[in-house]
Amino acid sequence: MKMRNILTTLCIVLFVFANAKCATTEDDEYTKVIRGRADKIVDELTFDSNDQKIRVRDLIMDHYRFLNDAEESRNADVAEIREEFADNTELRNAKIDLRKAEQELKIRDHHFAFNAELKLILTEEQIDGVKNGLTYNVCPNTFAAFQDMIQNLKPEEKEQIHIWLLEAREHAIDGGSSKEKHGWFGKYKGRINNYLSKQGYDLNKLSEEWHDRMRAKGIEL
């Protein structure tokens, strides 16, 4: 009887150890991935010291980890709600909407905290670099593209385009995937296109001419 208890305890210990090792390995792999992303961003920037660079890299890693954990937690909760309330569509949808709203509040709070931490240690120019790095440089690239496509933009039109792209970037920073990040810019590009059309620009014609100029330079868009 005593030997059976010992064997049972040993099996439990081995099972827990195996699962813990698996979880640790998965976590280590994810840490490598987000460290690589963060290193790529900070390597493009200039810092006052290596300590500052490492601190910013770690903040970026924490940001990635928060978004990933929040998304996984939300998806798990939504799946549980769908299963529990499979026969009650109205209640199920209400609970899912509530869970998503809670998620948005948590991400909003994290967004403000992340910005505050960056402001404590970086200049505005450096913060721009971090945010552009987190969003694949879509903001500056798109702003440059609009100016290249419409070369007679008025100063106030450039300013409005830039304001909207910065706003899109603020949303995109919190996107949990590349698709979600690009989706925010797509939404704001639509807003910009509508604005420019109302300003009297023929965007179809300007876009065709711009693509022709790019192709002449050997650049495919």
Secondary structure, DSSP 8 states (H G I E B T S, - for coil): -HHHHHHHHHHHHHHHHHHHHHHHHHHHHHHHHHHHHHHHHHTTS--S-HHHHHHHHHHHHHHHHHHHHHHHHHHHHHHHHHHHTTT-HHHHHHHHHHHHHHHHHHHHHHHHHHHHHHHHH--HHHHHHHHHHHTTTHHHHHHHHHHHHSTT--HHHHHHHHHHHHHHHHHHTT-SSHHHHHHHHHHHHHHHHHHHHHTT--HHHHHHHHHHHHHHTT---
